[in-house]
């Protein structure tokens, strides 16, 4: 009934109501049900965007980097327990392949530059796609973190509500599935930070509810070694070279102890895409330490490495690719573009994805 009343209002009354809603949100007294009500109509995108703006202050530029693995910035502050993305974008949306991809890329690039959030865009897409299991064709990129329950609660995804919230306003403007948007945003982020342009094919569908989420434990743990990496990546069908290539995403981003239990950046310039990650692994004199949260890691000055990172130097098969990429940025970029596209398309290879010129 409330929804019908809102839809029948003239624009002036809608604007007045939305202003009151914004005030209610700002003091933390708007219920999740009311938020969902405003997202229910296909004609309320502008009102929904206004509501989101009321609860999401800007990320403080440069105050904290956002990482592609195991961590995210704590500088975005919101009312406790309130996530607009989880309550609204759980609605399933299909991608219109004729959408304005140029406009979408521009909006994403502007947001990524303003918020300095490139690394977490990679992490969000990586963790959506990286649940794939080749044996039973389960998991993969399906926008599975859209729900209050399920994969959004997995420990490896701590802090990714930051990325989902940032993308929610953009999704309100374009007819695109969450899985496609998260994948595309990570490609734009990679390019914005100086990385390779990666081919993109669209057409991923989102799962309809949290009951289709996979079990926890499919993503890499930072405190494990080479056997663990081969187990996790092998489940998806990746080779030793692929493991090293995809680990190279740690050339951007930073761990935050309040999210992953690890703390620090892998490189001296965590918002610049390069091969410094591999160079550091081969040249730094890392010393073991334990974070305040009790997690083991290694540090040399301002940069860190995790157990999974050091496995790329101690395992002979991994090391030869680490040395290759440390010595040749072009080779790393070429391999990364190919392997990351493969990661994003796991489980979708035969389902008719469409090449997008972007």
Helices and strands as residue ranges (DSSP letters): H 2-8, H 11-26, H 32-38, H 45-55, H 84-88, H 101-115, H 118-129, G 144-146, G 150-153, G 155-157, H 161-171, H 178-192, E 200-202, G 210-212, H 226-236, H 240-247, G 248-251, E 254-255, H 257-260, E 264-265, H 276-283, E 287-290, E 296-300, E 303-305, H 307-314, H 316-327, H 329-344, E 354-356
